[in-house]
Amino acid sequence: KKYPIEIKSSPETEKYIEPDYLEC
């Protein structure tokens, strides 16, 4: 299963970044 890793949007671009998935 893949678990999403929460990533906060960078303050410089103020754009939402798609969360990476950690394979377990």
C-alpha positions as CSV (number, residue, x, y, z in Angstrom):
1,K,0.0,0.0,0.0
2,K,1.1,3.6,-0.5
3,Y,0.8,6.1,2.2
4,P,0.6,9.8,1.3
5,I,3.2,12.1,2.8
6,E,1.8,15.5,3.7
7,I,3.7,18.4,2.1
8,K,2.9,22.0,2.9
9,S,2.7,24.4,0.0
10,S,5.9,26.5,-0.3
11,P,5.3,30.1,0.9
12,E,7.3,31.5,-2.1
13,T,4.9,30.1,-4.8
14,E,1.8,29.7,-2.7
15,K,0.9,26.7,-4.9
16,Y,-0.4,23.4,-3.7
17,I,2.2,20.6,-4.0
18,E,1.0,17.1,-4.7
19,P,2.0,14.8,-1.8
20,D,4.6,12.1,-2.4
21,Y,3.7,8.6,-1.7
22,L,5.8,6.3,0.4
23,E,5.7,2.7,-0.6
24,C,5.4,0.3,2.3
